[in-house]
């Protein structure tokens, strides 16, 4: 739906400017006139940001939900609250909030209006809004949304900061090895070849590898393109995402870390949805639609079917190898105590802490491993060259 900018005069004679979305300019003009405005001008925005491909920053989404949670208890109507939240948001998010307001004013429910922008608002977010709408407690629903987004952003930031140094080390170390192979070693090969002296076996092998790398330099960009294509396949196709998810679960050390990450995400989603007033089946439905990992999504669907058939939640979770056994134990305790949502929240907090510690352990292992690997490669090069130089010196002196 296109976005428009308009200028109008209100009933008090004050000039007003604003933005709105509508099917066309004539429809928007009629809507503005029904609100008591005298329309002076309506023009389509040149920076139309309602396309699904426009990215909405996580922090901007959190700020918008926080604004709605603060404005609604103050007595502001939902339409005005959406306008106010959108006024400080980036264009991509502002256009969506304006479209949501237009849909609500046409009679759609708030949850349905949010669901129309599924590229930004996940099914879990829509489920929280729907539950809050049914319970007449929208301000609390938006507060839970803001808290959930804040926790997700904080955890993602901590994991990203932990991965920056190993990634930088891998890039710099790989670049250093390529410089040695393509530029440094070929110069030594020419220098040592002019002496006519017999070279040690290790030096010959090393110089042969450097010469082959220099002759076939085009292999390196081809490998980079192949890695990029593989990454795109793993990220953008259902088969690739499934293969990558299965690979992560089977890797040593990484598998346990991945299970705890998925347990934290799923427990948090279900807990927030239950606290918002959703039923367990509805919470499992929305959580399954919101989880990005395909194996976890399929596991939640199976859990939902078992619960719908009359099984317990902890029993259904225990049958899934995607989740660690500790999650089923915590859920069982919560069901026995009649405090399922509280124990799911505690489980999410526990697994989030374990996830962060697991990331730190993986980084602690990866950093020295890469340092030793690149150090061994550089040491091997230096040792081979020193052997050749020591072998050449006596002949050069004669």
VEXRO-297156 format. One record per residue (C-alpha): residue number from 1; residue in one letter; x, y, z. Coordinates in nm, 4 decimals, padded with zeros to 6 digits. Each point is the difference from the previous one (the first is absolute). Example, Ala and Ser with C-alpha at 12.3 -4.5 7.8 and 13.67 -1.06 7.14 Angstrom:
REM VEXRO-297156
+------+-------+----------+----------+----------+
| tilo | marnu |        X |        Y |        Z |
+------+-------+----------+----------+----------+
|    1 |     A |  01.2300 | -00.4500 |  00.7800 |
|    2 |     S |  00.1370 |  00.3440 | -00.0660 |
+------+-------+----------+----------+----------+
***
This chain:
REM VEXRO-297156
+------+-------+----------+----------+----------+
| tilo | marnu |        X |        Y |        Z |
+------+-------+----------+----------+----------+
|    1 |     X |  00.0000 |  00.0000 |  00.0000 |
|    2 |     X |  00.1538 |  00.3341 | -00.1024 |
|    3 |     X |  00.0884 |  00.2729 |  00.2466 |
|    4 |     X | -00.1081 |  00.3649 | -00.0314 |
|    5 |     X |  00.0899 |  00.3346 |  00.1502 |
|    6 |     X | -00.2802 |  00.2469 |  00.0571 |
|    7 |     X | -00.0586 |  00.3601 |  00.1090 |
|    8 |     X | -00.3308 |  00.0961 |  00.1578 |
|    9 |     X | -00.1797 |  00.2431 |  00.2308 |
|   10 |     X | -00.1716 | -00.1279 |  00.3127 |
|   11 |     X | -00.3251 |  00.1268 |  00.1555 |
|   12 |     X |  00.1900 |  00.2587 |  00.2072 |
|   13 |     X |  00.1532 |  00.1490 | -00.3143 |
|   14 |     X |  00.3504 | -00.1334 |  00.0658 |
|   15 |     X |  00.2094 | -00.1364 | -00.2822 |
|   16 |     X |  00.0915 | -00.3655 |  00.0307 |
|   17 |     X |  00.2461 | -00.2227 | -00.1811 |
|   18 |     X |  00.0142 | -00.3761 |  00.0135 |
|   19 |     X |  00.0608 | -00.3326 | -00.1666 |
|   20 |     X | -00.2448 | -00.2806 | -00.0635 |
|   21 |     X | -00.0509 | -00.3058 | -00.2158 |
|   22 |     X | -00.3035 | -00.0635 | -00.2165 |
|   23 |     X | -00.1084 | -00.1749 | -00.3154 |
|   24 |     X |  00.0214 |  00.3294 | -00.1899 |
|   25 |     X |  00.0048 |  00.3759 |  00.0578 |
|   26 |     X | -00.3776 |  00.0381 | -00.0390 |
|   27 |     X | -00.0666 | -00.2622 |  00.2686 |
|   28 |     X |  00.2418 |  00.1705 |  00.2380 |
|   29 |     X | -00.1630 |  00.3382 | -00.0625 |
|   30 |     X | -00.3436 | -00.1426 |  00.0895 |
|   31 |     X |  00.1414 | -00.1554 |  00.3187 |
|   32 |     X |  00.1589 |  00.3311 |  00.1013 |
|   33 |     X | -00.3203 |  00.1907 | -00.0650 |
|   34 |     X | -00.1922 | -00.2489 |  00.2141 |
|   35 |     X |  00.2429 |  00.0874 |  00.2823 |
|   36 |     X | -00.0991 |  00.3660 | -00.0345 |
|   37 |     X |  00.3028 |  00.1212 | -00.1991 |
|   38 |     X | -00.0108 |  00.2293 | -00.3006 |
|   39 |     X |  00.2510 | -00.1517 | -00.2407 |
|   40 |     X |  00.2310 |  00.2399 | -00.1826 |
|   41 |     X |  00.2309 | -00.2440 | -00.1724 |
|   42 |     X |  00.0647 | -00.3753 | -00.0247 |
|   43 |     X |  00.3129 | -00.1357 | -00.1686 |
|   44 |     X |  00.1493 | -00.3463 | -00.0204 |
|   45 |     X |  00.3254 | -00.0305 |  00.1922 |
|   46 |     X |  00.3120 | -00.0410 | -00.2086 |
|   47 |     X |  00.1632 | -00.2166 |  00.2685 |
|   48 |     X | -00.2792 | -00.2569 |  00.0122 |
|   49 |     X |  00.1191 | -00.2413 |  00.2649 |
|   50 |     X | -00.2801 | -00.2527 |  00.0103 |
|   51 |     X |  00.1853 | -00.2601 | -00.2043 |
|   52 |     X |  00.0441 | -00.3310 |  00.1790 |
|   53 |     X |  00.3710 | -00.0051 | -00.0780 |
|   54 |     X |  00.0748 |  00.3148 |  00.2020 |
|   55 |     X |  00.1909 | -00.0937 |  00.3121 |
|   56 |     X | -00.1193 |  00.1266 |  00.3381 |
|   57 |     X |  00.2781 |  00.0278 |  00.2622 |
|   58 |     X | -00.0532 | -00.2087 |  00.3115 |
|   59 |     X |  00.0616 |  00.2994 |  00.2275 |
|   60 |     X | -00.2610 |  00.2097 | -00.1862 |
|   61 |     X | -00.2586 | -00.2759 |  00.0389 |
|   62 |     X |  00.0734 | -00.0213 |  00.3718 |
|   63 |     X | -00.0325 |  00.3785 |  00.0392 |
|   64 |     X | -00.3356 |  00.0002 | -00.1802 |
|   65 |     X | -00.1415 | -00.2741 |  00.2226 |
|   66 |     X |  00.1323 |  00.1802 |  00.3084 |
|   67 |     X | -00.1692 |  00.3220 | -00.1168 |
|   68 |     X | -00.3335 | -00.1765 | -00.0495 |
|   69 |     X |  00.0290 | -00.1578 |  00.3451 |
|   70 |     X |  00.0525 |  00.3468 |  00.1504 |
|   71 |     X | -00.2643 |  00.1898 | -00.2001 |
|   72 |     X | -00.2965 | -00.2362 |  00.0350 |
|   73 |     X | -00.0190 |  00.0136 |  00.3848 |
|   74 |     X |  00.0010 |  00.3796 | -00.0266 |
|   75 |     X | -00.3413 | -00.0162 | -00.1650 |
|   76 |     X |  00.1097 |  00.0632 | -00.3575 |
|   77 |     X | -00.2053 | -00.1787 | -00.2660 |
|   78 |     X |  00.1664 | -00.2807 | -00.1925 |
|   79 |     X | -00.0010 |  00.1997 | -00.3251 |
|   80 |     X |  00.1670 |  00.2997 |  00.1597 |
|   81 |     X |  00.2472 | -00.2284 |  00.1792 |
|   82 |     X |  00.0971 | -00.1617 | -00.3298 |
|   83 |     X |  00.0459 |  00.3451 | -00.1537 |
|   84 |     X |  00.2171 |  00.1135 |  00.2898 |
|   85 |     X |  00.2106 | -00.3175 | -00.0042 |
|   86 |     X |  00.0420 |  00.0260 | -00.3760 |
|   87 |     X |  00.1035 |  00.3659 |  00.0109 |
|   88 |     X |  00.3361 | -00.0914 |  00.1566 |
|   89 |     X |  00.0511 | -00.3240 | -00.1943 |
|   90 |     X |  00.2025 | -00.0594 | -00.3186 |
|   91 |     X | -00.1985 |  00.0322 | -00.3257 |
|   92 |     X | -00.0350 | -00.3769 | -00.0484 |
|   93 |     X | -00.1611 | -00.0464 |  00.3414 |
|   94 |     X | -00.1946 |  00.3280 | -00.0082 |
|   95 |     X | -00.1753 | -00.1012 | -00.3228 |
|   96 |     X | -00.1039 | -00.3321 |  00.1511 |
|   97 |     X | -00.1341 |  00.1610 |  00.3171 |
|   98 |     X | -00.1996 |  00.2461 | -00.2072 |
|   99 |     X | -00.1410 | -00.2862 | -00.2037 |
|  100 |     X | -00.0929 | -00.1808 |  00.3215 |
|  101 |     X | -00.1845 |  00.3107 |  00.1181 |
|  102 |     X | -00.1897 |  00.0211 | -00.3295 |
|  103 |     X | -00.0987 | -00.3659 |  00.0236 |
|  104 |     X | -00.1212 |  00.0398 |  00.3595 |
|  105 |     X | -00.2059 |  00.3043 | -00.0970 |
|  106 |     X | -00.1606 | -00.2070 | -00.2764 |
|  107 |     X | -00.1152 | -00.2528 |  00.2600 |
|  108 |     X |  00.2747 | -00.2633 |  00.0076 |
|  109 |     X |  00.1201 | -00.1303 |  00.3331 |
|  110 |     X |  00.3371 |  00.1238 |  00.1173 |
|  111 |     X |  00.1542 | -00.3496 | -00.0149 |
|  112 |     X | -00.1243 | -00.0489 | -00.3575 |
|  113 |     X |  00.1448 |  00.3371 | -00.1011 |
|  114 |     X |  00.3397 | -00.0910 |  00.1481 |
|  115 |     X | -00.0139 | -00.3445 | -00.1636 |
|  116 |     X | -00.0295 |  00.1678 | -00.3403 |
|  117 |     X |  00.3657 |  00.1015 |  00.0416 |
|  118 |     X |  00.1403 | -00.3408 |  00.0799 |
|  119 |     X |  00.3416 |  00.0948 | -00.1389 |
|  120 |     X |  00.0487 |  00.2236 |  00.3069 |
|  121 |     X | -00.2396 | -00.1289 |  00.2662 |
|  122 |     X |  00.0489 | -00.3718 |  00.0682 |
|  123 |     X | -00.2906 | -00.2365 |  00.0786 |
|  124 |     X |  00.1097 |  00.0009 |  00.3658 |
|  125 |     X | -00.0260 |  00.3794 |  00.0122 |
|  126 |     X | -00.3406 | -00.0148 | -00.1647 |
|  127 |     X | -00.1046 | -00.2704 |  00.2474 |
|  128 |     X |  00.0955 |  00.2187 |  00.2967 |
|  129 |     X | -00.1965 |  00.2911 | -00.1466 |
|  130 |     X | -00.2987 | -00.2249 | -00.0717 |
|  131 |     X |  00.0006 | -00.1343 |  00.3559 |
|  132 |     X |  00.0280 |  00.3517 |  00.1431 |
|  133 |     X | -00.2806 |  00.1197 | -00.2248 |
|  134 |     X | -00.2303 | -00.2783 |  00.1169 |
|  135 |     X |  00.0849 |  00.0674 |  00.3644 |
|  136 |     X | -00.0387 |  00.3783 | -00.0400 |
|  137 |     X |  00.3581 |  00.0505 |  00.1189 |
|  138 |     X |  00.1844 |  00.1325 | -00.3037 |
|  139 |     X |  00.2431 |  00.2180 |  00.1949 |
|  140 |     X |  00.1305 | -00.3047 |  00.1880 |
|  141 |     X |  00.0194 | -00.1950 | -00.3269 |
|  142 |     X |  00.2174 |  00.2674 | -00.1617 |
|  143 |     X |  00.2130 |  00.0202 |  00.3158 |
|  144 |     X |  00.0625 | -00.3764 | -00.0223 |
|  145 |     X |  00.0851 |  00.0411 | -00.3670 |
|  146 |     X |  00.2509 |  00.2731 |  00.0775 |
|  147 |     X |  00.1580 | -00.2087 |  00.2784 |
|  148 |     X |  00.0231 | -00.3018 | -00.2294 |
|  149 |     X |  00.1631 |  00.2028 | -00.2770 |
|  150 |     X |  00.2414 |  00.1534 |  00.2496 |
|  151 |     X |  00.1069 | -00.3434 |  00.1271 |
|  152 |     X |  00.0417 | -00.1314 | -00.3541 |
|  153 |     X |  00.2082 |  00.3003 | -00.1022 |
|  154 |     X |  00.2209 | -00.0195 |  00.3093 |
|  155 |     X |  00.0676 | -00.3719 | -00.0447 |
|  156 |     X |  00.0703 |  00.0420 | -00.3711 |
|  157 |     X |  00.2401 |  00.2871 |  00.0728 |
|  158 |     X |  00.1901 | -00.2031 |  00.2600 |
|  159 |     X |  00.0355 | -00.2988 | -00.2323 |
|  160 |     X |  00.1089 |  00.2237 | -00.2870 |
|  161 |     X |  00.2624 |  00.1779 |  00.2084 |
|  162 |     X |  00.1379 | -00.3373 |  00.1079 |
|  163 |     X |  00.0344 | -00.1122 | -00.3627 |
|  164 |     X |  00.1670 |  00.3149 | -00.1355 |
|  165 |     X |  00.3569 | -00.0733 |  00.1121 |
|  166 |     X |  00.0172 | -00.3614 | -00.1285 |
|  167 |     X | -00.1486 |  00.1088 | -00.3327 |
|  168 |     X |  00.2496 |  00.2862 | -00.0307 |
|  169 |     X |  00.2851 | -00.2331 |  00.0924 |
|  170 |     X | -00.1059 | -00.2497 | -00.2677 |
|  171 |     X | -00.0189 |  00.2701 | -00.2685 |
|  172 |     X |  00.3357 |  00.1571 |  00.0878 |
|  173 |     X |  00.1734 | -00.3368 |  00.0356 |
|  174 |     X | -00.1383 | -00.1265 | -00.3295 |
|  175 |     X |  00.1065 |  00.3199 | -00.1760 |
|  176 |     X |  00.3508 | -00.0312 |  00.1450 |
|  177 |     X |  00.0333 | -00.3567 | -00.1270 |
|  178 |     X | -00.1160 |  00.1031 | -00.3480 |
|  179 |     X |  00.2552 |  00.2844 | -00.0086 |
|  180 |     X |  00.2739 | -00.2481 |  00.0917 |
|  181 |     X | -00.1059 | -00.2465 | -00.2688 |
|  182 |     X | -00.0633 |  00.2458 | -00.2823 |
|  183 |     X |  00.2636 |  00.2704 |  00.0529 |
|  184 |     X |  00.2692 | -00.0729 |  00.2609 |
|  185 |     X |  00.0915 | -00.3618 | -00.0766 |
|  186 |     X |  00.0253 |  00.0427 | -00.3805 |
|  187 |     X |  00.2697 |  00.2681 |  00.0574 |
|  188 |     X |  00.1946 | -00.2367 |  00.2214 |
|  189 |     X | -00.0407 | -00.2729 | -00.2634 |
|  190 |     X |  00.1624 |  00.2200 | -00.2640 |
|  191 |     X |  00.2797 |  00.1015 |  00.2376 |
|  192 |     X |  00.0783 | -00.3540 |  00.1124 |
|  193 |     X | -00.0259 | -00.1367 | -00.3523 |
|  194 |     X |  00.2740 |  00.2358 | -00.1226 |
|  195 |     X |  00.2475 | -00.1470 |  00.2503 |
|  196 |     X | -00.0166 | -00.3442 | -00.1583 |
|  197 |     X |  00.0279 | -00.1632 |  00.3433 |
|  198 |     X | -00.1981 | -00.3112 |  00.0928 |
|  199 |     X | -00.3014 |  00.0912 |  00.2099 |
|  200 |     X | -00.1394 | -00.2005 |  00.2923 |
|  201 |     X | -00.3081 | -00.2105 | -00.0695 |
|  202 |     X | -00.2235 |  00.2158 |  00.2224 |
|  203 |     X |  00.1102 |  00.3138 | -00.1842 |
|  204 |     X | -00.0593 | -00.1578 | -00.3423 |
|  205 |     X | -00.3479 | -00.1082 |  00.1023 |
|  206 |     X | -00.0794 |  00.3434 |  00.1399 |
|  207 |     X |  00.1290 |  00.1851 | -00.3048 |
|  208 |     X | -00.1836 | -00.2421 | -00.2274 |
|  209 |     X | -00.3252 |  00.0734 |  00.1862 |
|  210 |     X |  00.0632 |  00.3739 | -00.0280 |
|  211 |     X |  00.0747 | -00.0299 | -00.3727 |
|  212 |     X | -00.3165 | -00.2049 | -00.0573 |
|  213 |     X | -00.2068 |  00.2555 |  00.1939 |
|  214 |     X |  00.1444 |  00.2839 | -00.2061 |
|  215 |     X | -00.0628 | -00.1776 | -00.3313 |
|  216 |     X | -00.3550 | -00.0910 |  00.0988 |
|  217 |     X | -00.0890 |  00.3228 |  00.1817 |
|  218 |     X | -00.3472 |  00.0006 | -00.1560 |
|  219 |     X | -00.0950 | -00.2935 |  00.2262 |
|  220 |     X | -00.0168 |  00.2289 |  00.3024 |
|  221 |     X | -00.2728 |  00.2350 | -00.1338 |
|  222 |     X | -00.1841 | -00.3068 | -00.1300 |
|  223 |     X |  00.0110 | -00.1505 |  00.3493 |
|  224 |     X | -00.1228 |  00.3301 |  00.1454 |
|  225 |     X | -00.2908 |  00.0070 | -00.2455 |
|  226 |     X | -00.0795 | -00.3645 |  00.0769 |
|  227 |     X | -00.0007 |  00.0761 |  00.3728 |
|  228 |     X | -00.2303 |  00.2977 | -00.0621 |
|  229 |     X | -00.2347 | -00.2142 | -00.2099 |
|  230 |     X | -00.0014 | -00.2715 |  00.2657 |
|  231 |     X | -00.0771 |  00.2597 |  00.2679 |
|  232 |     X | -00.2876 |  00.1361 | -00.2094 |
|  233 |     X | -00.1391 | -00.3511 | -00.0497 |
|  234 |     X |  00.0236 | -00.0747 |  00.3723 |
|  235 |     X | -00.1674 |  00.3293 |  00.0887 |
|  236 |     X | -00.2634 |  00.0475 | -00.2704 |
|  237 |     X | -00.1321 | -00.3476 | -00.0829 |
|  238 |     X | -00.2060 | -00.2314 |  00.2193 |
|  239 |     X |  00.2241 | -00.2971 | -00.0805 |
|  240 |     X |  00.3120 |  00.2017 |  00.0836 |
|  241 |     X | -00.1370 |  00.1307 |  00.3299 |
|  242 |     X | -00.1011 | -00.3501 |  00.0991 |
|  243 |     X |  00.3405 | -00.1451 | -00.0921 |
|  244 |     X |  00.1807 |  00.2732 |  00.1943 |
|  245 |     X | -00.2248 | -00.0454 |  00.3044 |
|  246 |     X |  00.0643 | -00.3755 |  00.0005 |
|  247 |     X |  00.3736 |  00.0537 | -00.0422 |
|  248 |     X |  00.0139 |  00.2354 |  00.2982 |
|  249 |     X | -00.1726 | -00.2557 |  00.2228 |
|  250 |     X |  00.2462 | -00.2757 | -00.0933 |
|  251 |     X |  00.3229 |  00.1952 |  00.0516 |
|  252 |     X |  00.1957 | -00.0663 |  00.3219 |
|  253 |     X | -00.0355 |  00.2797 |  00.2584 |
|  254 |     X | -00.2054 |  00.2070 | -00.2445 |
|  255 |     X | -00.2914 | -00.2450 |  00.0162 |
|  256 |     X | -00.0538 |  00.0443 |  00.3749 |
|  257 |     X |  00.0330 |  00.3772 | -00.0359 |
|  258 |     X | -00.2566 |  00.0030 | -00.2815 |
|  259 |     X | -00.2511 | -00.2066 |  00.1997 |
|  260 |     X |  00.0208 |  00.2387 |  00.2925 |
|  261 |     X | -00.0420 |  00.2984 | -00.2340 |
|  262 |     X | -00.3168 | -00.1519 | -00.1488 |
|  263 |     X | -00.1315 | -00.0911 |  00.3453 |
|  264 |     X |  00.0473 |  00.3590 |  00.1191 |
|  265 |     X | -00.1761 |  00.1434 | -00.3064 |
|  266 |     X | -00.2961 | -00.2392 |  00.0053 |
|  267 |     X | -00.0519 |  00.0175 |  00.3779 |
|  268 |     X |  00.0071 |  00.3801 | -00.0092 |
|  269 |     X | -00.2526 |  00.0192 | -00.2841 |
|  270 |     X | -00.2441 | -00.2413 |  00.1630 |
|  271 |     X |  00.0344 |  00.1682 |  00.3416 |
|  272 |     X | -00.0699 |  00.3477 | -00.1381 |
|  273 |     X | -00.2992 | -00.1239 | -00.1984 |
|  274 |     X | -00.1455 | -00.1794 |  00.3044 |
|  275 |     X |  00.0481 |  00.3084 |  00.2181 |
|  276 |     X | -00.1863 |  00.2026 | -00.2613 |
|  277 |     X | -00.3036 | -00.2234 |  00.0413 |
|  278 |     X |  00.0407 | -00.2429 | -00.2904 |
|  279 |     X | -00.0952 | -00.3640 |  00.0424 |
|  280 |     X |  00.2758 | -00.2608 | -00.0024 |
|  281 |     X | -00.0996 | -00.1325 | -00.3430 |
|  282 |     X | -00.0149 |  00.3522 | -00.1428 |
|  283 |     X |  00.3365 |  00.0852 |  00.1590 |
|  284 |     X |  00.1596 | -00.3102 | -00.1534 |
|  285 |     X | -00.1528 |  00.0891 | -00.3382 |
|  286 |     X |  00.1365 |  00.3548 |  00.0032 |
|  287 |     X |  00.3390 | -00.1079 |  00.1372 |
|  288 |     X |  00.0353 | -00.2615 | -00.2738 |
|  289 |     X | -00.0690 |  00.2633 | -00.2651 |
|  290 |     X |  00.2500 |  00.2424 |  00.1539 |
|  291 |     X |  00.3045 | -00.2234 |  00.0466 |
|  292 |     X |  00.2479 |  00.0330 | -00.2852 |
|  293 |     X |  00.1696 | -00.3392 |  00.0461 |
|  294 |     X | -00.1904 | -00.2555 | -00.2140 |
|  295 |     X |  00.0736 | -00.2964 |  00.2295 |
|  296 |     X | -00.1216 |  00.1899 |  00.3077 |
|  297 |     X | -00.3093 |  00.1088 | -00.1919 |
|  298 |     X | -00.0829 | -00.3578 | -00.0941 |
|  299 |     X |  00.0652 | -00.1104 |  00.3580 |
|  300 |     X | -00.2447 |  00.2604 |  00.1359 |
|  301 |     X | -00.2647 | -00.1134 | -00.2481 |
|  302 |     X |  00.0387 | -00.3582 |  00.1235 |
|  303 |     X | -00.0121 |  00.1200 |  00.3613 |
|  304 |     X | -00.3222 |  00.1880 | -00.0733 |
|  305 |     X | -00.1601 | -00.3095 | -00.1551 |
|  306 |     X |  00.0931 | -00.2148 |  00.3006 |
|  307 |     X | -00.1389 |  00.2592 |  00.2436 |
|  308 |     X | -00.3157 |  00.0353 | -00.2090 |
|  309 |     X | -00.0409 | -00.3781 |  00.0168 |
|  310 |     X |  00.0005 |  00.0175 |  00.3809 |
|  311 |     X |  00.3678 | -00.0397 |  00.0832 |
|  312 |     X |  00.1959 |  00.2118 |  00.2443 |
|  313 |     X |  00.2267 |  00.2760 | -00.1233 |
|  314 |     X |  00.3079 | -00.1352 |  00.1751 |
|  315 |     X | -00.0606 | -00.3478 | -00.1408 |
|  316 |     X | -00.0362 |  00.1388 | -00.3516 |
|  317 |     X |  00.3193 |  00.2058 |  00.0350 |
|  318 |     X |  00.1945 | -00.2965 |  00.1407 |
|  319 |     X | -00.0592 | -00.1918 | -00.3244 |
|  320 |     X |  00.1781 |  00.2660 | -00.2067 |
|  321 |     X |  00.3776 | -00.0286 | -00.0332 |
|  322 |     X |  00.0184 |  00.3638 | -00.1154 |
|  323 |     X | -00.0447 |  00.1174 |  00.3607 |
|  324 |     X |  00.2259 | -00.0867 |  00.2962 |
|  325 |     X | -00.1515 | -00.2350 |  00.2644 |
|  326 |     X |  00.0202 |  00.2747 |  00.2615 |
|  327 |     X | -00.2780 |  00.1933 | -00.1744 |
|  328 |     X | -00.2443 | -00.2885 |  00.0386 |
|  329 |     X |  00.0924 | -00.0304 |  00.3685 |
|  330 |     X | -00.0645 |  00.3693 |  00.0670 |
|  331 |     X | -00.3291 | -00.0115 | -00.1895 |
|  332 |     X | -00.1061 | -00.3067 |  00.2009 |
|  333 |     X |  00.0654 |  00.1873 |  00.3239 |
|  334 |     X | -00.2023 |  00.2960 | -00.1258 |
|  335 |     X | -00.2942 | -00.2216 | -00.0995 |
|  336 |     X | -00.0008 | -00.1764 |  00.3370 |
|  337 |     X |  00.0064 |  00.3334 |  00.1850 |
|  338 |     X | -00.2650 |  00.1560 | -00.2250 |
|  339 |     X |  00.2421 |  00.2788 | -00.0979 |
|  340 |     X |  00.0941 | -00.1005 | -00.3525 |
|  341 |     X |  00.0556 |  00.3489 | -00.1383 |
|  342 |     X |  00.2221 |  00.0982 |  00.2942 |
|  343 |     X |  00.2177 | -00.3078 | -00.0346 |
|  344 |     X |  00.0228 |  00.0486 | -00.3763 |
|  345 |     X |  00.1239 |  00.3530 |  00.0653 |
|  346 |     X |  00.2547 | -00.1328 |  00.2517 |
|  347 |     X |  00.1069 | -00.2654 | -00.2481 |
|  348 |     X |  00.0490 |  00.2669 | -00.2668 |
|  349 |     X |  00.2154 |  00.2067 |  00.2364 |
|  350 |     X |  00.2056 | -00.3065 |  00.0946 |
|  351 |     X |  00.0622 | -00.1036 | -00.3603 |
|  352 |     X |  00.0785 |  00.3570 | -00.1044 |
|  353 |     X |  00.2739 |  00.0107 |  00.2652 |
|  354 |     X |  00.1267 | -00.3421 | -00.1081 |
|  355 |     X | -00.0064 |  00.1127 | -00.3628 |
|  356 |     X |  00.2131 |  00.3027 |  00.0777 |
|  357 |     X |  00.2443 | -00.2105 |  00.2004 |
|  358 |     X |  00.0076 | -00.2597 | -00.2776 |
|  359 |     X |  00.0842 |  00.2682 | -00.2538 |
|  360 |     X |  00.2824 |  00.1213 |  00.2225 |
|  361 |     X |  00.1332 | -00.3568 |  00.0313 |
|  362 |     X | -00.0093 | -00.0508 | -00.3767 |
|  363 |     X |  00.1832 |  00.3289 | -00.0511 |
|  364 |     X |  00.2531 | -00.0963 |  00.2668 |
|  365 |     X |  00.0691 | -00.3203 | -00.1936 |
|  366 |     X | -00.0071 |  00.1546 | -00.3484 |
|  367 |     X |  00.2404 |  00.2866 |  00.0697 |
|  368 |     X |  00.3033 | -00.2043 |  00.1133 |
|  369 |     X | -00.0763 | -00.2695 | -00.2591 |
|  370 |     X |  00.0200 |  00.2535 | -00.2835 |
|  371 |     X |  00.3070 |  00.1666 |  00.1495 |
|  372 |     X |  00.1762 | -00.3385 |  00.0209 |
|  373 |     X | -00.1104 | -00.0922 | -00.3549 |
|  374 |     X |  00.1208 |  00.3204 | -00.1638 |
|  375 |     X |  00.3099 |  00.0078 |  00.2182 |
|  376 |     X |  00.0872 | -00.3558 | -00.1050 |
|  377 |     X | -00.0441 |  00.0918 | -00.3680 |
|  378 |     X |  00.2220 |  00.3079 |  00.0294 |
|  379 |     X |  00.2530 | -00.1952 |  00.2061 |
|  380 |     X |  00.0134 | -00.2736 | -00.2632 |
|  381 |     X |  00.0663 |  00.2582 | -00.2704 |
|  382 |     X |  00.2708 |  00.1698 |  00.2049 |
|  383 |     X |  00.1700 | -00.3310 |  00.0877 |
|  384 |     X |  00.0015 | -00.1182 | -00.3613 |
|  385 |     X |  00.1503 |  00.3277 | -00.1220 |
|  386 |     X |  00.2633 |  00.0042 |  00.2746 |
|  387 |     X |  00.1046 | -00.3545 | -00.0895 |
|  388 |     X |  00.0447 |  00.1059 | -00.3617 |
|  389 |     X |  00.1898 |  00.3168 |  00.0929 |
|  390 |     X |  00.2406 | -00.1895 |  00.2271 |
|  391 |     X |  00.0571 | -00.2488 | -00.2800 |
|  392 |     X |  00.0719 |  00.2735 | -00.2539 |
|  393 |     X |  00.2403 |  00.2109 |  00.2064 |
|  394 |     X |  00.3107 | -00.2298 | -00.0268 |
|  395 |     X | -00.0364 | -00.0216 | -00.3779 |
|  396 |     X | -00.0420 |  00.3769 | -00.0245 |
|  397 |     X |  00.3152 |  00.0577 |  00.2021 |
|  398 |     X |  00.2043 | -00.2212 | -00.2374 |
+------+-------+----------+----------+----------+
***
